Amino acid sequence: MTDSIDRFRPNLGIESVQQPPQALSPLPLEAQPDPTGGPVRDRLDELYPQDELERRLQAFVAPRLADPSILTPARFESLLKGALDALRGQVERDAHPEHEALLELLEREMRLRRQLASMRTALISA
């Protein structure tokens, strides 16, 4: 076997296997498992204060948007209407209980948004 395959050399490998010595020295057992010899204490609060830990967890579970511009009111409203129209078409083609429940939820959201807009208009005009 003299051929080599992309830096693979069949003549290199494990040359020998050695047995460990029979008399293994046991690890010393001490009262303190801390290598410094001091008492072990919980240092999580030093590394991550409670508010910092909570902030990091919130940042970890927060949704990440590929396009943050969808959160602008006008764009969000148009995307919501588009999703509602697409879902209505899907329900008309093949009615699944999950699609119907989602359609009902989106229609309710749109009704609430219209009601909010009318209340806002009434407050501004008053």
C-alpha positions in Angstrom: 0.0 0.0 0.0 2.2 2.8 -1.2 -0.5 5.1 -2.6 -1.4 8.1 -0.5 -4.8 9.7 -0.4 -4.6 13.5 0.2 -2.0 13.6 3.0 -3.1 10.2 4.4 -0.1 8.0 4.9 -1.0 4.4 5.8 2.4 3.8 7.4 1.6 6.2 10.3 -0.5 5.2 13.2 -0.4 3.7 16.7 3.0 2.2 17.2 2.4 0.5 20.6 -0.1 0.2 23.5 1.3 0.4 27.0 -0.4 -0.8 30.1 -0.7 1.6 33.0 1.5 0.9 36.1 -0.2 -1.5 38.4 0.3 0.6 41.6 -1.8 3.7 40.9 -1.5 6.4 43.5 -4.9 7.4 44.8 -5.8 11.1 44.8 -5.6 12.7 48.2 -9.0 13.2 49.9 -9.3 16.5 51.6 -12.1 18.2 53.4 -12.0 21.1 51.0 -12.5 20.3 47.3 -11.5 23.9 46.4 -7.9 23.8 45.0 -7.1 27.1 46.8 -7.8 25.5 50.1 -10.5 28.0 51.0 -14.1 27.3 51.5 -16.2 26.7 48.5 -18.9 29.4 48.0 -21.5 30.1 45.4 -20.1 32.7 43.1 -22.9 32.8 40.5 -24.2 36.0 42.0 -20.8 37.6 41.6 -20.6 36.5 38.0 -24.2 37.3 37.1 -26.0 39.7 39.3 -29.7 39.0 39.5 -30.7 41.9 37.2 -27.9 41.0 34.7 -28.9 37.4 34.7 -32.5 38.2 34.1 -31.6 40.7 31.3 -29.4 38.0 29.6 -32.2 35.4 29.8 -34.7 37.9 28.4 -32.4 38.8 25.6 -31.9 35.1 24.9 -35.6 34.2 24.6 -36.6 37.5 22.8 -37.6 36.9 19.2 -35.1 38.0 16.6 -36.6 39.7 13.5 -34.8 39.5 10.2 -36.5 42.7 9.1 -37.3 45.1 12.0 -39.2 47.4 9.7 -42.3 45.0 9.9 -42.9 46.5 13.4 -43.9 49.9 12.0 -47.6 50.3 12.4 -48.5 50.7 8.7 -46.3 47.8 7.5 -47.5 45.6 10.3 -51.1 46.3 9.4 -50.6 45.6 5.7 -48.7 42.3 6.5 -51.5 41.3 8.9 -54.1 42.0 6.2 -52.1 40.0 3.7 -51.8 37.1 6.1 -55.5 37.2 6.7 -56.3 37.2 3.0 -53.9 34.3 2.4 -55.3 32.3 5.3 -58.9 32.9 4.0 -57.9 31.5 0.6 -56.3 28.5 2.4 -59.4 27.8 4.4 -61.6 28.0 1.3 -59.4 25.4 -0.5 -59.1 22.9 2.4 -60.6 23.5 5.8 -58.5 22.4 8.7 -59.5 23.1 12.3 -56.1 24.7 13.0 -56.5 27.0 10.0 -60.0 28.0 11.0 -58.9 28.7 14.5 -56.1 30.9 13.3 -58.4 32.6 10.9 -60.8 33.4 13.7 -57.9 34.7 15.8 -56.6 37.0 13.0 -60.1 38.3 12.3 -60.6 39.1 15.9 -57.2 40.9 15.9 -58.3 43.0 12.9 -61.6 43.9 14.6 -59.8 45.0 17.7 -57.4 47.1 15.7 -60.3 48.8 13.9 -62.0 49.4 17.2 -58.8 50.9 18.6 -58.4 53.1 15.6 -61.9 54.4 15.9 -61.5 55.1 19.6 -58.2 56.9 19.0 -59.9 59.0 16.3 -62.8 59.8 18.8 -60.3 60.8 21.5 -58.3 63.1 19.1 -61.4 64.8 17.8 -62.9 65.3 21.2 
